[in-house]
Amino acid sequence: MTGKALGGATTATIQGCIVLAMAGAVGIPYNPVLIVVLLGEMLLLSFTMTAVGMVMAVRVKQIQSVMGLMQMITLPLLFLSGALFPLGGLPTWLQVATRLNPLTYVVNPMRHIVFEHLNMSAELRNKITPPITWWGWHVPVGLQVLVVAVMGLVALAIATQQFNKAE
């Protein structure tokens, strides 16, 4: 199962590299540190989402249902992650949903590292990428990345356990 998760993560990261290669077209600098950090975060996100997909795939009776189920789950996660719009002005109940979303914890560090490499004031950067907070405490970026890694490993463990039961 680990090989399957790493294979899916590698494929998705390579696809993400295509988008990353076009970043210069929208003014994102090709800074080596920025690229390496983004590649690491993309690999982590890809691994976690692949592991979550494996949890669902093991439980589904018909393989044709997996893609529909994945889309039904990943689209709300995408919309609630902050990838498409800043999370700052959301109502309280929706902010709670974003804190439970694993994508939030990888999108936020990606946004921070990209905006740190752009020429803008700290005030504007903080307005565009507000920090993730838990009960008023600002969650450090390292902990956000750790949250995603733990979610991925837990999902992989669950998928492995379910796969062993299914056989």
Secondary structure, DSSP 4 states (H G I P E B T S, - for coil): -HHHHHHHHHHHHHHHHHHHHTGGGGT----HHHHHHHHHHHHHHHHHHHHHHHHHHHH-SSTHHHHHHHHHHHHHHHHTTTSSS-STT--HHHHHHHHT-TTHHHHHHHHHHHHHTSS--HHHHHHHSPPPEETTEEPPHHHHHHHHHHHHHHHHHHHHHHHHHH-
